[in-house]
Amino acid sequence: MLGVDPRPLFFPVANASALGLRPPSDRRGVALRTWVRSLSVMQKEALVVNGATGRTWRLASDEGPYLAGYDVGPCPLSFMTTGMVSSYMAEIIAAAGVRGVGINDVRLTLDNYYTMEGSALRGTMTGGAKPPVLRVELATDADTETINELVARAVASSPIHGLLGGIVNSLFTLSSNGAEIPVGRVAPIEGGALADPGDTFTNAQPSPAAVAGDLIVKQTPAQEVEGVGGVNSSLAEKQSRVLHVRGVCTRRPDDGVKEIVQNLYQPIGSEFRYLSDEAPEHGGRGLAPDAMTYMSAGIGFCFMTQFGRYAKIVKKELSAYRIVQDTHFTPGGRSDGGGGADPVETHVYLETAEGDDFARDVLDMSEQTCFLHALCRTDLEPVVRVSAQ
């Protein structure tokens, strides 16, 4: 349970190689593997290794009052919003450098919207995603046409573009009580399941490597209110709602590390401040998790939340659940604007006394209700608004 573990909630991992934490084979330039397990109620922890940088980070997530969580860490959707806005910032800075365009005081505001409709008991509950809205504010001497073209190209160069553009259906394997079984409705991964991570998470040790400071900090706790977006509202068996997550990204003047202030407005959640930095190979100093690490963790965390939420709603026993997730992205800084990604591949490991049919049901419903797998399978074009002074 988070808070009982003496280790920090968020840290670079010192002994990743000894634990066998290795990325998948590279396909597009950046390959990440994410291990996630459920801890208590809605709490989860992840280990994310980025093959392009060799860095491994331990991250943790919780939910607020709307899901009867303890609010110890950020919600899953905040990791995706943080990773996306951090990536857009990195792409804009890189594009300006390549084109010799001077920009100052860059501030990005990203609003992500998701939907949930239907009944869990009837199997109609479905998560959805709406187009992201990105506001870019900056100071520059360049003309409006140059800046608009630069921002548009930077947004299209972001690795997340590969999951937003087009319909990208995720792939899965399923293991129940230690044995791999056929999946149900979801698409299968060819080649079978990877090894169950078991309790690998417990043995991850913090690295003494320098970081930019407290990586993630809660700044304002969620208000516990009743009604729409309030206590237990996201556990309702029938739902028709829109979720709203915002991330505001700026850069620290001394070291260029990105600061992201994240708010969950609907349902009502806490405000967290994240730090993000790219590795030296990609123009940073590696002082905080990179954008693709945060995005990959967000997908895994969101998917895992749906397992616990569905089992709780249908009142079925699900004693433990873990995943190993592979994500493949193009590197940032592409001059052609062609950011790309492969389908997300997730290996699921369940422990349940409810039988294999329930295991398939919970996988199908978790994919169906996961907001970030919905983001992948929906063709979304970001709405971009630029304000230059």
C-alpha positions as CSV (number, residue, x, y, z in Angstrom):
1,M,0.0,0.0,0.0
2,L,1.3,3.4,-0.9
3,G,2.4,5.4,2.1
4,V,3.5,2.2,4.0
5,D,6.4,1.5,1.6
6,P,9.5,3.4,2.9
7,R,10.7,4.1,-0.6
8,P,9.7,7.3,-2.3
9,L,6.6,7.2,-4.5
10,F,8.6,8.3,-7.6
11,F,12.2,7.5,-8.3
12,P,14.8,6.4,-10.9
13,V,15.5,2.7,-10.4
14,A,19.1,1.7,-9.6
15,N,18.9,-2.1,-10.2
16,A,16.8,-2.4,-13.3
17,S,19.2,-4.8,-15.1
18,A,19.5,-7.1,-12.1
19,L,15.7,-7.3,-11.9
20,G,15.4,-8.2,-15.6
21,L,13.7,-4.9,-16.5
22,R,14.6,-4.6,-20.1
23,P,12.8,-2.9,-23.0
24,P,11.3,-4.8,-26.0
25,S,13.1,-5.0,-29.3
26,D,13.1,-1.6,-30.9
27,R,10.8,-1.1,-33.9
28,R,10.4,2.7,-34.4
29,G,13.3,4.3,-32.5
30,V,11.8,4.4,-28.9
31,A,10.6,1.2,-27.3
32,L,9.2,1.2,-23.7
33,R,8.1,-1.6,-21.5
34,T,5.8,-0.9,-18.5
35,W,5.1,-3.2,-15.6
36,V,2.1,-2.3,-13.5
37,R,0.5,-4.0,-10.5
38,S,-2.5,-3.2,-8.3
39,L,-1.7,-2.5,-4.7
40,S,-4.7,-1.6,-2.5
41,V,-8.2,-0.3,-3.6
42,M,-7.3,2.0,-6.6
43,Q,-3.6,2.3,-5.9
44,K,-1.1,1.0,-8.5
45,E,2.7,1.1,-9.1
46,A,4.6,1.0,-12.3
47,L,8.2,0.4,-13.5
48,V,8.8,1.9,-16.9
49,V,12.0,1.4,-18.9
50,N,12.8,3.5,-22.0
51,G,15.0,1.5,-24.4
52,A,16.2,4.7,-26.1
53,T,17.6,6.2,-22.9
54,G,18.2,3.1,-20.8
55,R,16.5,4.8,-17.9
56,T,13.9,3.1,-15.6
57,W,11.5,5.0,-13.4
58,R,9.2,3.9,-10.6
59,L,5.9,5.7,-10.6
60,A,2.7,5.4,-8.6
61,S,-0.9,6.3,-9.1
62,D,-4.1,6.5,-7.0
63,E,-7.6,7.8,-7.4
64,G,-9.5,10.5,-5.6
65,P,-12.8,10.5,-3.7
66,Y,-14.8,9.9,-6.9
67,L,-13.5,6.3,-7.0
68,A,-13.1,5.8,-3.2
69,G,-9.3,6.1,-3.5
70,Y,-6.9,7.5,-1.0
71,D,-5.7,10.3,-3.2
72,V,-2.0,9.5,-2.4
73,G,-0.8,9.9,-6.0
74,P,-2.0,11.4,-9.2
75,C,-4.9,9.7,-11.2
76,P,-3.9,7.7,-14.3
77,L,-5.2,10.3,-16.8
78,S,-3.0,13.0,-15.4
79,F,0.1,11.0,-16.4
80,M,-1.1,11.0,-20.1
81,T,-1.9,14.7,-20.0
82,T,1.5,15.4,-18.5
83,G,3.4,13.3,-21.0
84,M,1.5,14.8,-23.9
85,V,2.0,18.5,-22.9
86,S,5.7,17.7,-22.1
87,S,6.2,16.2,-25.5
88,Y,4.5,19.1,-27.3
89,M,6.8,21.5,-25.4
90,A,9.9,19.5,-26.3
91,E,8.8,19.4,-30.0
92,I,8.2,23.2,-30.1
93,I,11.6,24.0,-28.5
94,A,13.4,21.5,-30.9
95,A,11.6,22.9,-34.0
96,A,12.4,26.5,-33.0
97,G,16.1,25.5,-32.6
98,V,16.2,23.8,-36.0
99,R,14.6,26.7,-37.8
100,G,16.6,29.4,-35.9
101,V,13.4,30.9,-34.5
102,G,13.8,32.7,-31.2
103,I,11.0,32.1,-28.7
104,N,10.7,33.0,-25.0
105,D,8.4,32.5,-22.1
106,V,6.6,29.5,-23.7
107,R,3.5,28.3,-21.9
108,L,1.4,25.4,-23.0
109,T,-2.1,24.5,-21.8
110,L,-3.5,21.1,-22.8
111,D,-7.1,20.2,-22.1
112,N,-8.0,16.5,-22.5
113,Y,-11.6,15.3,-22.5
114,Y,-13.0,11.8,-22.2
115,T,-16.5,10.2,-22.0
116,M,-18.1,7.3,-20.2
117,E,-21.5,6.0,-21.4
118,G,-23.6,3.0,-20.6
119,S,-24.2,0.2,-18.1
120,A,-21.5,-2.0,-16.6
121,L,-23.9,-4.8,-15.7
122,R,-25.4,-4.9,-19.3
123,G,-21.9,-4.7,-20.8
124,T,-22.6,-1.5,-22.7
125,M,-20.4,0.9,-20.6
126,T,-17.8,2.4,-23.0
127,G,-15.1,4.9,-22.6
128,G,-14.4,7.5,-25.2
129,A,-12.0,10.3,-26.0
130,K,-12.5,13.7,-27.6
131,P,-10.0,15.9,-29.5
132,P,-7.3,17.4,-27.2
133,V,-7.2,21.2,-27.1
134,L,-3.8,22.8,-27.0
135,R,-3.1,26.5,-26.3
136,V,0.3,27.8,-27.1
137,E,1.4,31.1,-25.6
138,L,4.9,32.5,-26.4
139,A,7.0,35.6,-26.9
140,T,8.8,35.8,-30.3
141,D,10.0,38.2,-32.9
142,A,8.9,35.8,-35.7
143,D,5.9,36.5,-37.8
144,T,2.5,34.8,-37.2
145,E,2.7,32.5,-40.3
146,T,6.1,31.2,-39.2
147,I,5.0,30.5,-35.7
148,N,1.8,28.8,-36.7
149,E,3.6,26.6,-39.1
150,L,6.3,25.8,-36.6
151,V,3.7,24.8,-33.9
152,A,1.6,22.7,-36.3
153,R,4.7,20.8,-37.4
154,A,5.8,20.3,-33.8
155,V,2.4,18.9,-32.8
156,A,2.5,16.5,-35.7
157,S,6.0,15.5,-34.8
158,S,5.1,14.4,-31.3
159,P,5.2,10.6,-30.8
160,I,1.6,10.8,-29.4
161,H,0.5,11.7,-32.9
162,G,0.9,8.1,-33.8
163,L,-1.9,7.1,-31.3
164,L,-4.1,10.1,-31.9
165,G,-4.2,9.9,-35.7
166,G,-6.2,7.1,-37.2
167,I,-7.7,4.0,-35.5
168,V,-5.1,2.0,-33.5
169,N,-6.5,-1.1,-31.9
170,S,-4.6,-2.4,-29.0
171,L,-3.5,-6.1,-28.7
172,F,-3.6,-8.4,-25.6
173,T,-2.7,-11.7,-24.1
174,L,-4.5,-13.1,-21.0
175,S,-3.3,-15.3,-18.2
176,S,-5.7,-16.4,-15.4
177,N,-4.4,-18.0,-12.2
178,G,-1.0,-18.7,-13.8
179,A,-2.1,-20.2,-17.1
180,E,-2.4,-18.4,-20.4
181,I,-6.0,-18.6,-21.9
182,P,-7.5,-17.4,-25.1
183,V,-8.7,-13.8,-25.1
184,G,-12.3,-13.0,-25.8
185,R,-13.4,-10.0,-27.9
186,V,-10.1,-8.1,-27.9
187,A,-7.4,-8.7,-30.5
188,P,-4.6,-11.1,-29.5
189,I,-0.9,-10.6,-29.6
190,E,0.8,-13.2,-31.8
191,G,3.5,-15.2,-30.0
192,G,2.0,-15.7,-26.6
193,A,2.4,-14.1,-23.2
194,L,5.5,-12.7,-21.6
195,A,6.6,-13.8,-18.1
196,D,4.4,-12.7,-15.2
197,P,6.3,-9.9,-13.3
198,G,5.2,-11.3,-9.9
199,D,6.6,-9.3,-7.1
200,T,9.5,-7.7,-9.1
201,F,8.2,-4.3,-8.1
202,T,9.0,-4.8,-4.4
203,N,12.7,-5.2,-5.2
204,A,13.2,-2.0,-7.2
205,Q,15.6,0.3,-5.4
206,P,16.0,4.1,-5.7
207,S,19.1,5.3,-7.6
208,P,21.4,7.9,-6.2
209,A,21.4,9.6,-9.6
210,A,20.6,13.3,-9.5
211,V,17.0,14.4,-10.1
212,A,15.5,17.8,-10.6
213,G,13.8,17.8,-7.2
214,D,10.5,16.3,-6.0
215,L,9.3,14.7,-9.2
216,I,5.6,14.8,-8.4
217,V,4.0,16.8,-5.6
218,K,0.3,17.2,-4.6
219,Q,-0.4,21.0,-4.4
220,T,-4.1,21.1,-3.6
221,P,-6.2,18.2,-2.3
222,A,-9.5,17.2,-3.9
223,Q,-12.7,18.6,-2.4
224,E,-14.9,15.8,-1.0
225,V,-18.3,16.8,-2.4
226,E,-21.5,14.9,-3.2
227,G,-23.2,14.7,-6.6
228,V,-21.8,14.9,-10.1
229,G,-18.0,14.3,-10.0
230,G,-18.0,13.9,-6.3
231,V,-17.6,11.0,-3.8
232,N,-18.0,7.5,-5.4
233,S,-19.6,9.1,-8.5
234,S,-17.3,7.1,-10.9
235,L,-18.4,3.8,-9.3
236,A,-22.0,4.2,-10.5
237,E,-23.3,1.2,-12.5
238,K,-24.8,3.4,-15.1
239,Q,-22.9,6.4,-16.4
240,S,-23.1,9.3,-18.8
241,R,-20.4,11.8,-18.1
242,V,-17.5,13.8,-19.5
243,L,-14.1,13.9,-17.9
244,H,-11.8,17.0,-18.1
245,V,-8.0,16.9,-17.3
246,R,-5.8,20.0,-17.8
247,G,-2.0,20.3,-17.8
248,V,-0.1,23.6,-17.9
249,C,3.5,23.3,-18.9
250,T,6.3,25.9,-18.5
251,R,10.1,25.6,-18.4
252,R,12.4,26.4,-15.4
253,P,14.8,29.2,-16.4
254,D,17.8,27.7,-14.7
255,D,17.9,24.1,-16.1
256,G,15.1,23.9,-18.7
257,V,13.3,21.2,-16.8
258,K,9.6,21.3,-17.6
259,E,7.1,21.9,-14.8
260,I,3.5,20.7,-15.4
261,V,0.7,21.7,-13.2
262,Q,-2.1,19.2,-13.6
263,N,-5.7,19.5,-12.6
264,L,-8.6,17.0,-12.7
265,Y,-11.7,19.2,-13.0
266,Q,-14.3,16.5,-13.8
267,P,-14.5,14.4,-11.7
268,I,-13.2,16.5,-8.9
269,G,-9.6,15.6,-8.2
270,S,-6.4,17.0,-6.7
271,E,-3.9,19.3,-8.3
272,F,-0.4,17.9,-8.8
273,R,2.9,19.4,-10.0
274,Y,5.1,17.2,-12.2
275,L,8.7,17.6,-13.4
276,S,9.7,16.2,-16.8
277,D,13.0,16.2,-18.6
278,E,14.2,14.5,-21.8
279,A,17.4,12.4,-21.7
280,P,20.7,13.9,-22.9
281,E,20.2,12.0,-26.1
282,H,17.1,14.1,-26.8
283,G,18.2,17.5,-25.6
284,G,17.6,17.3,-21.9
285,R,19.6,16.2,-18.8
286,G,17.6,13.2,-17.7
287,L,16.7,14.8,-14.4
288,A,13.1,13.7,-14.4
289,P,10.9,11.2,-16.3
290,D,10.6,11.9,-20.1
291,A,7.4,12.5,-21.9
292,M,7.0,9.0,-23.3
293,T,7.6,7.4,-19.9
294,Y,4.7,9.4,-18.5
295,M,2.5,8.6,-21.5
296,S,3.2,4.9,-21.3
297,A,2.6,4.8,-17.5
298,G,-0.7,6.7,-18.0
299,I,-2.0,4.1,-20.5
300,G,-1.1,1.2,-18.1
301,F,-2.5,2.9,-15.0
302,C,-5.8,3.8,-16.7
303,F,-6.3,0.3,-18.0
304,M,-5.6,-1.2,-14.6
305,T,-8.1,1.1,-12.9
306,Q,-10.8,-0.4,-15.1
307,F,-10.1,-3.9,-13.8
308,G,-10.7,-2.9,-10.2
309,R,-13.6,-0.7,-11.0
310,Y,-15.5,-3.3,-13.1
311,A,-14.9,-6.1,-10.5
312,K,-16.2,-3.8,-7.8
313,I,-19.3,-2.8,-9.7
314,V,-20.3,-6.4,-10.6
315,K,-19.3,-7.6,-7.1
316,K,-16.8,-10.3,-8.4
317,E,-13.6,-11.4,-6.7
318,L,-10.4,-10.2,-8.3
319,S,-7.6,-10.7,-5.8
320,A,-4.6,-9.5,-7.9
321,Y,-3.9,-8.2,-11.3
322,R,-0.8,-7.1,-13.2
323,I,0.2,-6.2,-16.7
324,V,3.3,-5.9,-18.9
325,Q,2.7,-3.3,-21.6
326,D,4.9,-2.5,-24.6
327,T,4.7,0.8,-26.4
328,H,6.7,1.8,-29.5
329,F,7.1,5.4,-30.7
330,T,9.1,7.4,-33.2
331,P,11.7,9.7,-31.7
332,G,10.8,13.3,-31.3
333,G,12.3,16.1,-33.4
334,R,11.2,14.8,-36.8
335,S,11.4,17.4,-39.5
336,D,8.7,15.8,-41.5
337,G,6.1,16.1,-38.8
338,G,5.4,12.3,-38.9
339,G,5.2,11.3,-35.3
340,G,4.2,7.6,-35.2
341,A,3.4,4.7,-32.8
342,D,2.6,1.0,-33.0
343,P,-0.5,-0.5,-31.3
344,V,-0.2,-0.8,-27.6
345,E,0.6,-4.5,-26.6
346,T,-0.5,-5.6,-23.1
347,H,0.0,-8.9,-21.3
348,V,-2.6,-9.3,-18.6
349,Y,-2.2,-11.5,-15.5
350,L,-5.3,-12.1,-13.2
351,E,-5.8,-14.0,-10.0
352,T,-9.5,-14.8,-9.5
353,A,-11.8,-17.5,-8.2
354,E,-14.5,-16.6,-10.7
355,G,-13.2,-18.7,-13.6
356,D,-11.8,-18.1,-17.1
357,D,-15.0,-16.7,-18.5
358,F,-15.0,-13.9,-15.9
359,A,-11.3,-13.3,-16.7
360,R,-12.2,-12.8,-20.3
361,D,-15.1,-10.6,-19.4
362,V,-13.0,-8.3,-17.2
363,L,-10.4,-8.0,-19.9
364,D,-13.0,-7.1,-22.5
365,M,-14.8,-4.6,-20.3
366,S,-11.5,-3.0,-19.1
367,E,-10.4,-2.4,-22.7
368,Q,-13.9,-1.2,-23.6
369,T,-14.0,1.3,-20.7
370,C,-10.4,2.4,-20.7
371,F,-10.2,6.1,-21.7
372,L,-6.7,5.8,-23.1
373,H,-7.3,2.7,-25.1
374,A,-10.3,4.6,-26.5
375,L,-7.9,7.5,-27.3
376,C,-5.9,4.9,-29.4
377,R,-8.9,3.5,-31.3
378,T,-10.4,7.0,-32.1
379,D,-9.2,9.2,-34.9
380,L,-8.5,12.5,-33.1
381,E,-7.1,15.8,-34.5
382,P,-5.8,18.2,-31.8
383,V,-7.3,21.6,-31.7
384,V,-4.4,24.1,-31.6
385,R,-4.6,27.7,-30.7
386,V,-1.5,29.9,-30.8
387,S,-1.0,33.3,-29.2
388,A,2.3,35.0,-30.0
389,Q,3.5,38.4,-28.7
